[in-house]
């Protein structure tokens, strides 16, 4: 039984920082198993957060330079982590950081040049998991559902709450998944204006009151009416949501309160569209899971028919990095790691580019 020892790297749209997850992955009786051995979150400096957040506005030349610099930075962080923990690593599997995502135009880009990452870390690297799917007319997202199917198959629904919310589940023998809409992105945007990194435990949001006018406008956004497969990102937020925030007369605390209600209503709407029995289990991970008011509101909107399962803190925080480690393993085994039933591509694919240190 081969045990893969993989370092998964993930940077999400919420721009919290870089997640590093050293994982052991092995197959037993046709099922994949995992253990999260060591984890680390490296927070971004304000300068780097701004650099990544505004990468979409950079010139082609500046963007290319950031791609290389960020790849080297990822490699340096990985190397330090490996050395500090004295890890035996087969390879690094990196999501990178998404700067552009317009699949309808055939465009997606994840910062963090694989060759520069490999050179800086001295390890083989698998990265760039979205491009191939987009070239096959897919959305290039979400990618985590392959991990939901292979690692968390005992749950009826898997929900991830990062900058955006996405869900995955089995329907008629196929894995279905898509971005529901917003999660932490508007919350972080608002707390940043307040001079805070985040709303700890959702305490501020809980103390707010609902802005029904804003809630109605948010609920009427066209994205929610689109059928799956669909995915969204920072462009949707800046173009359609930020103007609604700017136009609102609500206080920042009331904005936080209203967005959590909005997020949870949209999630509940989607879960109940596909609920098929009296009792379901919904597995929740991602940074939004640490927001207690978010979780309480979600449980309230879902009701008793949907059991919300919240895993241990380490798995909440590092599930995506774990899944990208698995995706790297599947790529090296030349097995499917991106599902066309999820992305809308013309076929499943084994996606990812492979780099060796020079």
VMD Tcl script that draws the C-alpha trace (Angstrom):
set ca {
  {0.00 0.00 0.00}
  {1.65 3.21 -1.17}
  {1.41 6.19 1.17}
  {1.90 9.53 -0.58}
  {3.54 12.23 1.52}
  {2.41 15.51 0.03}
  {2.60 19.17 0.98}
  {-0.59 20.92 -0.16}
  {-0.58 24.71 -0.60}
  {-3.70 26.84 -0.78}
  {-4.42 30.56 -0.96}
  {-8.09 31.48 -1.20}
  {-10.14 34.47 -2.27}
  {-10.54 35.59 1.35}
  {-6.80 36.48 1.33}
  {-6.27 35.28 4.91}
  {-2.88 33.86 4.04}
  {-1.16 30.74 2.76}
  {-2.30 27.36 4.10}
  {0.31 24.58 4.20}
  {-0.92 21.05 4.91}
  {1.46 18.10 5.09}
  {-0.73 15.11 4.34}
  {-0.42 11.36 4.10}
  {-2.77 9.88 1.48}
  {-3.34 6.22 0.73}
  {-5.91 3.97 -0.88}
  {-7.45 1.09 1.04}
  {-10.32 -1.12 -0.23}
  {-11.00 1.25 -3.15}
  {-11.38 4.20 -0.76}
  {-8.92 7.05 -0.30}
  {-7.84 7.78 3.25}
  {-5.89 10.68 4.70}
  {-4.17 12.03 7.76}
  {-3.33 15.68 8.31}
  {0.12 15.38 9.84}
  {1.31 18.98 10.16}
  {-0.28 22.30 9.22}
  {0.65 25.96 9.17}
  {-1.00 29.20 8.13}
  {1.34 31.97 7.01}
  {-0.46 35.31 7.19}
  {0.03 37.83 4.41}
  {1.59 41.19 5.13}
  {-0.64 44.13 4.29}
  {1.60 44.85 1.29}
  {1.31 41.33 -0.10}
  {-2.45 41.19 0.53}
  {-2.90 44.40 -1.44}
  {-0.57 43.15 -4.17}
  {-2.56 39.92 -4.61}
  {-5.95 41.60 -4.25}
  {-5.11 44.15 -6.94}
  {-3.31 41.71 -9.26}
  {-6.32 41.82 -11.57}
  {-5.47 45.46 -12.37}
  {-1.74 44.95 -13.08}
  {-0.23 45.35 -16.52}
  {0.74 42.14 -18.33}
  {4.41 42.68 -17.49}
  {3.75 43.44 -13.80}
  {1.43 40.44 -13.55}
  {4.08 38.14 -15.06}
  {6.62 39.42 -12.51}
  {4.21 38.83 -9.61}
  {3.60 35.29 -10.91}
  {7.34 34.55 -10.65}
  {7.88 36.39 -7.36}
  {4.91 34.71 -5.70}
  {6.08 31.31 -6.97}
  {9.48 31.91 -5.34}
  {7.78 33.08 -2.12}
  {5.62 29.92 -2.05}
  {8.73 27.81 -2.52}
  {10.52 29.63 0.29}
  {7.58 29.14 2.68}
  {7.34 25.45 1.77}
  {11.09 24.97 2.25}
  {11.04 26.61 5.71}
  {8.07 24.49 6.78}
  {9.67 21.26 5.55}
  {12.92 22.10 7.32}
  {11.29 23.22 10.57}
  {9.18 20.06 10.83}
  {11.85 17.75 9.33}
  {9.33 16.42 6.81}
  {9.78 13.74 4.20}
  {7.93 15.16 1.17}
  {7.30 13.33 -2.12}
  {6.12 16.49 -3.89}
  {4.32 19.82 -3.42}
  {0.81 20.34 -4.77}
  {-0.08 24.03 -5.08}
  {-3.33 25.75 -5.92}
  {-1.65 29.15 -6.14}
  {-3.71 32.32 -5.83}
  {-6.41 33.14 -8.37}
  {-5.91 36.57 -9.95}
  {-8.26 36.23 -12.95}
  {-11.26 33.96 -13.36}
  {-13.45 34.57 -16.40}
  {-14.18 31.09 -17.73}
  {-16.80 32.45 -20.14}
  {-13.88 34.17 -21.90}
  {-11.64 31.11 -21.59}
  {-9.53 32.85 -18.95}
  {-8.37 31.68 -15.54}
  {-5.03 32.38 -13.89}
  {-3.47 31.14 -10.67}
  {-0.44 33.09 -9.49}
  {2.60 31.15 -8.29}
  {4.86 30.01 -11.14}
  {5.44 26.27 -10.76}
  {9.04 26.33 -11.99}
  {10.02 29.12 -9.60}
  {8.23 27.28 -6.77}
  {10.09 24.05 -7.58}
  {13.44 25.84 -7.79}
  {12.93 27.64 -4.47}
  {11.74 24.55 -2.61}
  {13.93 21.95 -4.27}
  {10.86 19.71 -4.68}
  {8.75 18.41 -7.55}
  {5.63 20.55 -7.95}
  {2.14 19.95 -9.34}
  {0.12 23.12 -9.90}
  {-2.19 25.02 -12.32}
  {-5.22 22.77 -11.84}
  {-7.81 25.01 -13.54}
  {-6.45 25.89 -16.98}
  {-7.01 22.54 -18.68}
  {-10.65 22.37 -17.63}
  {-11.29 25.90 -18.95}
  {-9.67 24.87 -22.24}
  {-12.22 22.01 -22.30}
  {-15.00 24.63 -22.04}
  {-15.45 24.10 -18.29}
  {-15.72 26.63 -15.48}
  {-12.39 25.54 -14.00}
  {-14.21 25.55 -10.67}
  {-15.07 24.39 -8.14}
  {-12.28 21.82 -7.81}
  {-12.72 20.64 -4.22}
  {-15.66 18.30 -5.06}
  {-13.31 15.52 -6.20}
  {-12.04 15.53 -2.60}
  {-15.61 15.60 -1.27}
  {-16.42 12.50 -3.32}
  {-13.27 10.55 -2.48}
  {-12.53 11.66 1.11}
  {-15.92 12.74 2.56}
  {-18.38 10.44 0.80}
  {-20.36 9.71 3.99}
  {-21.97 13.19 3.92}
  {-24.97 14.13 1.75}
  {-23.73 17.68 1.14}
  {-20.30 19.27 1.50}
  {-20.27 23.04 1.97}
  {-17.15 25.20 1.86}
  {-17.19 28.73 3.22}
  {-14.16 30.63 1.98}
  {-14.34 34.00 0.27}
  {-17.27 32.50 -1.59}
  {-19.56 29.58 -0.72}
  {-19.66 26.40 -2.74}
  {-21.50 23.14 -2.35}
  {-21.18 19.61 -3.69}
  {-23.35 16.48 -3.59}
  {-24.19 13.32 -5.54}
  {-27.14 13.41 -7.94}
  {-28.08 10.50 -10.21}
  {-24.62 8.96 -9.81}
  {-22.78 12.17 -10.68}
  {-21.02 14.69 -8.46}
  {-22.69 18.07 -8.77}
  {-21.04 21.18 -7.41}
  {-21.08 24.91 -7.95}
  {-20.47 28.23 -6.27}
  {-23.60 29.27 -4.40}
  {-22.38 32.83 -4.00}
  {-20.93 34.88 -1.19}
  {-19.41 33.91 2.14}
  {-16.44 35.72 3.75}
  {-15.64 38.10 0.90}
  {-18.18 40.82 1.83}
  {-17.59 40.27 5.56}
  {-13.83 40.81 5.16}
  {-14.43 43.83 2.92}
  {-16.58 45.45 5.60}
  {-14.30 44.63 8.56}
  {-11.32 45.95 6.59}
  {-13.13 49.30 6.32}
  {-13.57 49.13 10.11}
  {-9.82 48.60 10.57}
  {-10.27 44.98 11.67}
  {-8.80 41.80 10.17}
  {-12.12 39.99 10.72}
  {-15.19 39.81 12.96}
  {-14.09 37.33 15.63}
  {-16.76 34.68 16.10}
  {-19.25 36.94 14.32}
  {-19.82 38.93 17.52}
  {-20.21 42.25 15.71}
  {-22.55 40.78 13.10}
  {-24.69 39.22 15.81}
  {-25.19 42.62 17.45}
  {-26.44 44.20 14.21}
  {-29.91 44.47 12.73}
  {-31.23 43.42 9.33}
  {-31.29 45.93 6.47}
  {-34.29 44.57 4.54}
  {-33.77 46.91 1.58}
  {-30.19 45.71 1.04}
  {-31.20 42.08 1.66}
  {-33.82 42.28 -1.09}
  {-31.30 43.76 -3.56}
  {-28.75 41.07 -2.74}
  {-31.31 38.29 -3.12}
  {-32.24 39.65 -6.57}
  {-28.70 39.46 -7.99}
  {-28.82 37.67 -11.34}
  {-26.10 35.16 -10.45}
  {-28.45 33.28 -8.11}
  {-30.87 32.59 -10.97}
  {-28.22 30.94 -13.17}
  {-28.33 27.14 -13.47}
  {-25.27 25.09 -12.54}
  {-22.52 24.56 -13.57}
  {-21.53 28.02 -12.45}
  {-18.69 29.68 -10.57}
  {-17.96 33.16 -9.40}
  {-15.15 35.20 -7.90}
  {-13.75 38.60 -7.07}
  {-15.00 40.22 -10.31}
  {-18.63 39.45 -9.42}
  {-18.11 40.89 -5.95}
  {-16.44 44.13 -7.09}
  {-18.79 44.75 -10.01}
  {-22.16 43.80 -8.51}
  {-21.91 43.65 -4.72}
  {-19.55 46.48 -3.76}
  {-21.84 49.10 -5.41}
  {-24.73 47.84 -3.25}
  {-22.57 48.14 -0.12}
  {-21.50 51.66 -1.15}
  {-25.10 52.72 -1.79}
  {-26.39 51.35 1.52}
  {-26.99 53.73 4.43}
  {-26.69 50.87 6.95}
  {-23.95 50.87 9.58}
  {-21.01 48.51 9.12}
  {-22.33 46.26 11.90}
  {-25.76 46.09 10.26}
  {-24.07 45.31 6.93}
  {-22.27 42.35 8.54}
  {-25.54 41.12 10.06}
  {-27.39 41.45 6.76}
  {-24.74 39.66 4.70}
  {-24.73 36.67 7.04}
  {-28.51 36.39 6.72}
  {-28.22 36.73 2.95}
  {-25.47 34.10 2.71}
  {-27.39 31.62 4.84}
  {-30.68 32.10 2.99}
  {-28.97 31.43 -0.34}
  {-27.24 28.32 1.05}
  {-30.51 26.99 2.53}
  {-32.32 27.62 -0.77}
  {-29.79 25.49 -2.64}
  {-29.70 22.66 -0.08}
  {-33.48 22.30 -0.09}
  {-33.59 22.25 -3.89}
  {-31.73 18.92 -3.76}
  {-32.81 17.43 -0.42}
  {-34.37 14.03 -1.16}
  {-35.02 12.49 2.27}
  {-36.17 13.32 5.78}
  {-32.69 13.75 7.22}
  {-29.45 14.88 5.60}
  {-25.92 15.50 6.82}
  {-24.20 18.71 5.69}
  {-20.42 18.83 6.23}
  {-19.08 22.39 6.61}
  {-15.47 23.57 6.32}
  {-13.59 26.75 5.41}
  {-12.89 29.94 7.32}
  {-16.56 30.92 7.59}
  {-17.12 27.93 9.88}
  {-15.26 29.78 12.66}
  {-17.91 32.53 12.55}
  {-20.31 31.30 15.25}
  {-23.08 33.70 14.25}
  {-22.77 32.47 10.65}
  {-23.11 28.85 11.87}
  {-26.03 29.59 14.22}
  {-27.88 31.47 11.48}
  {-27.20 28.67 8.98}
  {-28.58 26.03 11.37}
  {-31.65 28.19 11.94}
  {-32.31 28.62 8.20}
  {-31.75 24.91 7.47}
  {-33.95 23.61 10.29}
  {-33.86 20.17 11.91}
  {-34.02 18.16 8.66}
  {-30.43 19.13 7.82}
  {-27.79 18.18 10.38}
  {-24.83 20.56 10.20}
  {-21.59 18.64 10.85}
  {-18.62 20.79 11.85}
  {-15.29 18.90 11.93}
  {-12.22 19.60 14.05}
  {-10.49 22.96 13.78}
  {-7.55 21.65 11.75}
  {-9.78 20.09 9.09}
  {-11.99 23.19 8.90}
  {-8.99 25.36 8.17}
  {-6.96 23.04 5.94}
  {-9.50 20.98 4.02}
  {-8.83 22.78 0.73}
  {-5.05 22.36 1.03}
  {-5.69 18.66 1.76}
  {-7.84 18.31 -1.36}
  {-5.19 19.95 -3.55}
  {-2.68 17.46 -2.15}
  {-5.05 14.67 -3.28}
  {-5.48 16.32 -6.69}
  {-1.71 16.26 -7.11}
  {-1.63 12.54 -6.31}
  {-4.40 11.86 -8.84}
  {-2.55 13.91 -11.47}
  {0.64 11.90 -10.99}
  {-1.41 8.68 -11.20}
  {-3.03 10.10 -14.37}
  {-6.47 9.64 -12.78}
  {-9.41 12.02 -13.07}
  {-9.10 14.95 -10.68}
  {-11.50 17.44 -12.29}
  {-15.10 16.34 -12.87}
  {-16.98 17.55 -15.94}
  {-20.28 17.00 -14.08}
  {-19.08 19.77 -11.75}
  {-17.43 22.21 -14.16}
  {-19.50 21.69 -17.32}
  {-16.42 20.75 -19.37}
  {-16.80 18.46 -22.38}
  {-14.97 15.69 -20.48}
  {-13.36 14.76 -17.16}
  {-9.66 15.51 -16.97}
  {-6.46 14.80 -15.11}
  {-5.38 18.40 -14.68}
  {-2.23 20.05 -13.41}
  {1.22 20.97 -14.68}
  {4.29 19.19 -13.33}
  {7.61 20.92 -12.62}
  {10.97 19.67 -11.41}
  {13.59 21.77 -9.61}
  {16.50 23.01 -11.70}
}
mol new
graphics top color blue
foreach p $ca { graphics top sphere $p radius 0.5 }
foreach p [lrange $ca 0 end-1] q [lrange $ca 1 end] { graphics top cylinder $p $q radius 0.2 }
display resetview
